[in-house]
Amino acid sequence: MSTDHNTPCSEAAVLVVDDNLAKRLAITSVLEPLGHTIIDVESGEAALREVTKRQFAVITMDVQMPDMDGYETARLIRLRQEAEHTPIIFITSAARDEVEVPAAYASGAVDFIFAPIAPDTLRAKTSVFVELFLKSRELEASVRDLTVVSNKFHDSELRLEAAQSLAKLGSWEWTPEGDCFTCSEELACVLGRVGEVPPTTIGEYAALVHPDDRCNWERAIEQARAGGENESEYRVMRPDGSQRWLLGRRVWTNDPDGSERVHSTVQDITERRAAETAAAQLARDNELILSSTEQGIFRIAVDGRITFVNAAAEDILGYATGALVGKHAHDEMHHSHPDGSLYPARDCPIYGALRDGRPGRVSGEHFWRADGTSFPVDYASAPILEGDELVGAVIVFSDISERVGMERAMRDAEERFRHSFDRAPIGIALVSLQGRFQRVNAALCELTGHPERELLRLRLQDITHVDDLEAAEGYMSELIAGEQPAYEMEKRCLHADGHVIGIQMNGTLVRDADGTPQYVIAQVQDISRRKELERQMQEAARRDPLTGLYNRRGFEDEFERTLAYAYRYDRSGAVLMIDLDGFKDVNDGLGHKAGDELLSGIAQRLRDRLRQSELIGRLGGDEFAVVLAEVSVAEATRVGDDIRQLVRRHGRAVSGDELGATASVGVAPFDGPAGQEELLNRADQAMYQAKQDGGDRVQLATAAPVSA
């Protein structure tokens, strides 16, 4: 796949590790729509090489691989600093109870996906980790940019302080040792103490600081001692009772002799604070007035250009903040009639106040939004005069789309309802509070097999399966009682010809203006096909995709039922565990395709040899299991030997005499109260005994092995 090792910040790379080429291609095809670089490798060693070349957003990895499995590969990847936090998703065809979950997470896994793989699930999980990777890249870049900006800002601060020093702003200096405090003439003037003795101690100066600001000012002095420099705004009290706002900047230094000293510049910002307060209050007042109305407001100059627009107008017209300022009002929002024909500017009522100098009101006009759509408005315009001079006009407008729409909706409501009701592709009915059909559509008649006249004589309860009736009536009672506004349930419906249909029903209660329940709107959909697909999917989850046999989960479910039946009715039986000898040699020597062919062929021959009622499963890898019902020990052993021989013949046919696979078979007869797990363990132990004795043989759980 791709070998580009320079992944931009806006792109990500995904590593797919699997020794099965078909699975790698399948996973790659699922992830390609994400639009990122995908690299697939066939082994853990290859994966380790790739992580030395680049950083991956996420790694998907098979658990069971030759030479180095997924756990070991993940552990080694985690040893690299660059890949220490790379998410690893294990993808495995093994059963859940075969996976060593603690070991997997300890090796670095962040998630598991078990076969069969759902493409949407794999794509969604991978996409989440890719997005996290890209966001972290963006964050790193932002941090770098912020550092540069911060350094520049700090340099500007230093230059500003130097400029203030050159401007001879007020200042003071305090030496803590001896409590020596001096202040400049400029500061004495600000304090209103020209000609008077200025403060000579820090305590005297602190006494001049406004009581409400004193604690913060003293804290700032101590913070300067700890941090070197700082600034704060505070008020001081003058002898005449007035107050001045000061901006103080302080720095704490150490003299060559080791003594500490505080230097502070002081700027009188009283007028600035007053102006800021007044401006802020005016802005708040204007904002409150303009934002408290839902009407759009804009002002135009005498040339028709917009000089102000409130937020409501921008929102109604669909423009960004400030985008309309400087543009001609008519050209932006009133240029055309609703049918698209040109609206001459000379006839534009918006400009009426400019032309006539008199207020005006217009109803039924249309304005145009930024997206090219029009909407009905009512608006009024009034001239703006400075003395006797006309300097502009103000226009106040309202979007009356809702009002017009409601009027139209009221006229069309019944027609739309009738059309939607009668032609809906799903069944719809109006049902009385007692459950009687009051109105039904054609789709419901077709679904139930009842003509309209016949349905109108029935109740909803009459076509509900008896086993679902109690639940259905409970939902209806809760709906009418107001305990829920609507309900949804799956139930069975009785067709007119007697067969049962799976349906999904949604019920919504309709009330009158006073809140009194009137009737229920019932929507009915046939979900029989969906139910069948769900059943098929559940069955597929119990099957091995390669051989079509039961997988471990499906086998154990069926075995449990077979064993329970045998014990209940005192029937004999046996379970056989079959493990292929030399299967790894076939895989390694001839490839996985030959291995798959061998497994599929054995599965088919087991079907051919055994009765349809007998249970066959592939429990994983090259291990099969068979349950024989109503057989003696001798018959079970004979069947086991037949299986051994058919495996030998097929193994030679697939891989030749040199690599031909054989089978070791363990047989465990049903025995009294022994449960499934115990019987499987006995058969498994017998099978391993046969394998230890040389393989290609059958071993009874309680008897000597049968030679080849």
Buried (B, 14 or more C-beta within 10 A) or exposed (E): BEEEEEBEEEBBBBBBBBBBEEBBBBBBEBBEEBEBBBBBBBBBEBBBEBBEEBBBBBBBBBBBBEEBBBBEBBBBBBEEEEBEEBBBBBBBBBBEEBBEEEEBBEBBBBBBBBBEBEEEEBBEBBBEBBEBBBEEBEEEEEEEEEEEEEEEEEEEEEEEBEEBEEEEBBBBBBBBEEEEBEBBEBBBEBBBBEEEEBBEEBEEBBEBBBEEBBEEBEEBBEBBBEEEBBBBBBBBBEEEEEEBBBBBBBBBEEEEEEEEBBBBBBBBBBEEBEEEEEEEEEEEEEEEEBEEEEBBBBBBBBEBBBBBBBEBBBEBBEBEEEBBBEBBBBEBBBBEEEEEEEBEBEEBBBBBBBBEEEEBEBEEBBBBBBEEEBBBBBBBBBBBEEEEEBEBBBBBBBBBBEEEEEEEEEEEEEEEEEEEBEEBEBBBBBBEBEBBBEBBBBBBBEBBBBEEEBBBEBBBBEBBBEEBBEEBBEBBEEBBEEEEEEBEBBBBBBEEEEEEBBBBBBBBBEEEEEEEBEBBBBBBBBBBEEBEEEEEEEEEEBBBEBBEBBBBBBBBBBBEEBBEEBBEEEBBBBBBBBBBBBBBBBBEBBEBEBBBBBBBBBBBBBBEBBEEEBBBBBBBBBBBBBBBBBBEBEEBBBBBBBBBBBBBEBBBEBBEEEBBBBBBBBBBBBEEEBEBEEBBBBBBBBBBBBBEBEBBBBBBBEEEBBEB
